[in-house]
Amino acid sequence: MSSEFRRRLAGRRRRAVSEVVGAMLLLIVVVVAVGTFAYYLNYTQQQAQNRQTFINSVKNENLRIQNIFLSTLNTTATPQISATNLTQRITTINITVINLNLQSSNLVYIQVDGTWLKNFTSLGFNYFGGTYLIIPARATSQITLYTNFTKTPIYRNQSMQVTLLTKSGNYFETAYNPPSAIITEQLYPQQEGASVVDEPIFSSQFSTVSNETSIASYFWVLTQSPHPPCIISGSRAAFAFTSVTCPSPFVPTTGFNVSLTIEDSNGLTSNSNFPFAGDPNI
């Protein structure tokens, strides 16, 4: 074999190897390019899906206050509802928030009657300064607000509005109105021995409530100067005035004032007064 032939054969082999290496490099480039494109396409689709999920969660976000209860500093054993503590401001609001959406929501701030409360407590944890409370989908969260306002106090016998603000920028407002205490009076003749006497019945049957609440308690106060007041409290929506109801020295024949304070299941109250003119036949 001549040297010229060997040189040509070696050249062909080098070209063949170069072509194989080039083909392999091209294949690697194609595989990498396809993989990169597939990753980019998957990443883009995932981003689009995440964005659509976020848009749907914002659009469908739905928080609602399921329960609310208001309380004051009155922690004595006496009934919380009375003529005196109606003027006490609310210091604590306990609410139950339910998330009706299929995605979780992030509660950031809560507003009560135009004042943003940036601090609240849930399950022993404090949320303040924009730290958000995660409310899972279809779940509820118990939240306590401490509303010890000094400039704009809130009282138990006034309307109020509570607004929930989420991290998504959605607002959810709920208005609460106090009940309306209404007193009615009717005289019923009663046989006592040989005589017939009048027995006045005082009732709150026409009192009304709001926000799908119910009347939780009644606080009746009968006053006649200079005698001490006659107090009837508890769950009595109506009562008959007798010597047993308000014993001596109360004198029913000369008239007296009947005061009724009712409290609804949210803790809001209402008061009403009824001047009874008296009845000589009692």
Summary of the structure (lengths in Angstrom):
residues: 282
radius of gyration: 38.1
end to end distance: 147.2
largest distance: 156.5
contacts: 765
relative contact order: 0.13
helix: 23%
strand: 41%
